[in-house]
Amino acid sequence: MSNRLSGREELFVYETRFRYLYIAVLVFFFAILLRLWFLQLYKGTELYLYAEKNRMWEEKELAPRGMIFDRNGQLLVDNKLSFDIVIRPQFLQDQKSSIKKISELLNIPEEDIKLRILKSKNLPMYYPIPIAEDVDRDKVALVESNKLFLPGVDVLVTNKRTYLFGEATAHLIGYIGEVNKPEMNKLGPGYDIHGRKLNLGDYIGKFGLEKVWDLDLRGIDGAKYMVVDANGRMRGQEEIEEIFGEIPTTESEPGNNLQLTIDADLQNIAYKYFAENNRKGAVVAIDARNGDVLVMFSYPGFDPTVMSKGVTPEVLKEIKSNPFRPFYNKNIQDHYSPGSAFKPLVALSALEEGLATPDLITQCMGRLWFGNRYFHCHKKEGHGNIDLHNGIVKSCDVVFYKLGIKLGVDRVHKYATMLGLGQRSGIDLPDENKGLMPSTWWKLKNVGYKWMPGEDLSMAIGQGYDLVTPLQLVNMYAGIASGNVYRPHVVKHVKDVDGNILWTSRPEVLHKVNLKPSTKEFMMKALWGVVNEQAGTAWWYRLDGLDMAGKTGTVQLYGISAGDIYKKCENLPELKRHHGWFVGFAPYDKPEIAVAVVAEHSCHGSSGAAPLVRDLVKAYHDKYGFERER
């Protein structure tokens, strides 16, 4: 018997299956109809607006960066209006031909334009890419008159950071620049500025105060909305309102302003001294009563306005290869052997430890035999029998060799630490170097060898492992004279755009300098004598009636044989000449201003550094007077 279905039975089976297929097709078409109703009727208006927004873009309105003033309200950093020619890649009809037209019209190399576009490939296509910045009005008129033939090309009016004192304040104030990917990665995704993320194309502080106070100086960017046609030309506000209704424009909010402790006139004196005499080095002046930094200058330097606009890799490489390191703020980022400017600390240590008295007599024959060699004095024939006061005034090395033997490095380290050497001051500037004040423990840990007795002699005249920054050294002298080592600071006030004070710095004592009254009296008379006694090493740079005190120092950079030690320094190649120091303060009995100058390769502290200290003290007195005279 056959199991095969008859024709009627087979038709019945397939009709049942087709019924399910018909139902599925009907459901499918019903779903499509439902979706069309949802998109066309229910969501139609919203999606229409969304589609229209595809030809509407947001234009960022950059907030003016906060301005920077000196202590007396003189403007140091401003924002200057600049005309920039930009292109928007999204609206270039034919990028290759458009770039060619732009290049020919504006006389900009095609490769430069292509490079700018390539560097901005991660930015939105509508984002304006500057191809010529701070152009003159002739080029602005040229672009405006040819906009019909140059779709995607426009002129933007922007604020450019302008550093009015140029190189004179470069290391102190620093500069800004466009944020790059490594900086974005370093700052991290949570780097919010006033509630918004940092984006590529934004500018941030790269150096100096611009970097440290970036969040305060930056404002809040605004935004405006534009409608463009297929050629990237902007349509009127009427069309925006017709399509979208009134769209609020977000106004930008300027950043906060900084008022510094710096005196612009004194800063300029420092700049002219180094630039006109082609000196290399640094100068820092502080108010010994509170830690206000009055002057901070390093030379050679750079033009911060140019750096903010951006320089080519070749120019940047040339600056960085300069052996005198223009990008270093030598007052805090570099360190030097203090030379004879360290001797007052050694004398102070010996007096405090009871290992010397003011009437201590030392015989100086021009050299001292210790271990297996002679240690020489700077005066070949020696100073004869000399007391401690004249040991400082005349800067006799033998006096301090013998004190170094008595004290040892660890006692000197104790007083150096009390006066802030070998440690960061905490100034409100980036990348401060802590210097180095050696000890027996330090050498064993870091060098792997025991401290040798002969090293006490080098240490006592500020050579060997001793390393200080100019800021540390001026702090040390101010501390000896005033009894307090203050945390130095450069920013006095943060103010809003209306001049309201938002923050003020307060004097902060880092170290109390508790000396015996007899030690303090001796030190002040000796430092006064360096400048005001005829035998003093800075006698030629005294200021009659102003009672300046201080100490010179000379730093030998290379080992010199006994036969060459007294040869004229000026005959050496420049990079082998000695550094010169002078650290001074005035008035000596109640100091107000303290100044440290290091003049690299100047051979002598007296001739290389002391004249600038004298000029700054005099200028300060002429401008402000001293309290005792008021």
NORLIN-V553276 format. One record per pair of residues at least 6 apart in sequence whose ideal C-beta (glycine too) atoms are under 6 Angstrom apart, sorted by the first residue. I is the first residue (numbers start at 1). J is the second residue. Records with the same first field share a line. If there is no record, write none. Layout:
# NORLIN-V553276
I = J + J
This chain:
# NORLIN-V553276
52 = 243
56 = 225 + 227
57 = 126 + 226
58 = 223 + 225
59 = 224 + 226
60 = 221 + 223
61 = 222 + 224 + 252
62 = 221
63 = 219 + 220 + 221 + 252 + 253 + 254
64 = 79 + 159 + 254
65 = 217 + 255
66 = 217 + 255 + 256 + 257
67 = 77 + 78 + 257
68 = 76 + 77 + 258
69 = 75 + 259
70 = 76 + 260 + 262 + 264
71 = 261 + 263
74 = 264
76 = 164 + 165 + 169
77 = 163
78 = 162
79 = 159
80 = 160 + 162
82 = 134 + 158 + 160
83 = 135 + 140 + 155
84 = 130 + 133 + 156 + 158
85 = 131 + 132 + 135 + 143 + 155
86 = 128 + 129 + 130 + 154 + 156
87 = 129 + 131 + 152 + 153
88 = 126 + 128 + 152 + 232
89 = 117 + 125
90 = 125 + 126
91 = 151 + 152 + 232
92 = 98 + 152
93 = 151
99 = 110 + 113
103 = 110
108 = 132
113 = 131
116 = 129 + 131
120 = 129
123 = 200 + 201
128 = 156
140 = 155
143 = 155
151 = 231 + 232
152 = 232
161 = 176 + 308
162 = 305
163 = 304 + 305
166 = 303
167 = 301
168 = 267 + 268 + 271
170 = 301 + 302 + 304
171 = 298 + 301 + 329
172 = 208 + 296
173 = 208 + 209
174 = 207 + 208 + 209 + 210 + 211
175 = 206 + 207 + 210 + 304 + 307 + 308
176 = 203 + 205 + 210 + 308
177 = 206
178 = 203
179 = 202 + 204
191 = 198
193 = 218
194 = 220
204 = 214
205 = 211 + 214
211 = 430
212 = 428 + 430
216 = 256 + 494
217 = 255
218 = 255
219 = 253 + 254 + 255
220 = 253
221 = 252
222 = 250 + 251 + 252
223 = 250
224 = 249
225 = 247
226 = 234
227 = 235 + 239 + 240
228 = 234
254 = 497
256 = 494 + 496
257 = 495
258 = 491
259 = 492 + 493
260 = 490 + 491
261 = 292 + 293 + 490 + 492
263 = 294
266 = 294 + 295 + 616 + 619
267 = 295
269 = 615 + 619
270 = 283 + 295 + 297
271 = 297
273 = 612
274 = 299
279 = 599
280 = 299 + 324 + 600
281 = 598 + 599 + 600
282 = 298 + 330 + 331 + 470 + 598
283 = 297 + 597
284 = 296 + 331 + 470 + 471 + 474 + 596
285 = 294 + 295 + 593 + 595 + 616
286 = 293 + 474 + 488 + 594
288 = 478 + 482 + 591 + 594
290 = 507
291 = 486 + 487 + 488 + 489 + 507
293 = 488 + 490
296 = 331
298 = 329 + 330 + 331
300 = 324 + 326
301 = 326
302 = 326
319 = 326
328 = 334
331 = 470 + 471
332 = 429 + 432 + 469 + 471
333 = 431 + 433
335 = 433 + 435 + 467 + 469
336 = 598
337 = 462 + 463 + 466 + 555
338 = 462 + 466 + 468 + 473 + 553
339 = 462 + 553 + 554 + 555 + 581
340 = 395 + 553
341 = 551 + 553 + 581 + 583
342 = 462
343 = 400
344 = 551
346 = 400 + 403 + 460
347 = 392
348 = 523
349 = 407 + 411 + 412 + 415
350 = 356 + 403 + 407
351 = 519
352 = 519
353 = 411
355 = 406
358 = 388 + 522
360 = 388
361 = 385 + 387
362 = 386 + 399 + 402
363 = 385
364 = 377 + 382 + 383 + 386 + 396 + 398
365 = 382
366 = 377 + 380 + 381 + 382
367 = 374 + 376
368 = 375 + 398 + 401
371 = 454
375 = 401 + 457
376 = 565
377 = 397 + 398
378 = 397
380 = 566
383 = 394 + 396
386 = 396
389 = 526
391 = 399
392 = 526
393 = 529 + 530 + 533 + 535 + 536
394 = 535
395 = 537
397 = 461
400 = 460 + 461
401 = 457
403 = 460
404 = 456 + 457 + 459 + 460
405 = 456
408 = 456
409 = 438 + 439 + 451 + 456 + 459
410 = 439 + 440
413 = 437 + 439
416 = 437
418 = 511
419 = 476 + 479
420 = 472 + 475 + 485 + 511
421 = 437 + 468 + 472
422 = 435 + 436 + 437
423 = 434
424 = 432 + 434
425 = 471 + 488
426 = 487
427 = 488
428 = 489 + 490 + 491
433 = 469
435 = 467 + 468 + 469 + 472
436 = 467
438 = 465
440 = 451
443 = 451
455 = 464
458 = 464
459 = 466
470 = 596 + 598
473 = 583 + 596
474 = 594 + 596
475 = 485
477 = 583 + 585 + 594
478 = 594
479 = 485 + 513
480 = 523
481 = 585 + 591
482 = 591
483 = 513
484 = 509
485 = 510 + 511
486 = 507 + 509
487 = 508 + 510
489 = 505
492 = 505
493 = 501 + 504
494 = 502 + 503
495 = 501
496 = 502
524 = 588
527 = 549
528 = 549 + 588
529 = 536
530 = 536 + 537 + 538 + 551
531 = 538 + 542 + 548 + 549 + 550
532 = 542
537 = 552 + 606
538 = 552 + 606 + 610
541 = 610 + 611 + 614
543 = 618
546 = 586 + 621
547 = 587 + 588
548 = 584 + 586 + 617
549 = 585 + 588
550 = 583 + 584
551 = 583
552 = 582 + 605 + 606
553 = 581 + 605
554 = 578 + 580 + 604 + 605
555 = 578 + 579
556 = 578
558 = 576
569 = 577 + 578 + 603
570 = 603
574 = 601
577 = 601 + 603
578 = 603
579 = 598 + 600
580 = 599 + 602 + 604 + 605 + 608 + 609
581 = 598 + 605 + 609
582 = 597 + 605 + 609 + 610 + 613
583 = 596
584 = 595 + 613
585 = 591 + 594
586 = 617
587 = 626
592 = 626
593 = 620
595 = 613 + 616
597 = 609 + 612 + 613
599 = 608 + 609
602 = 608
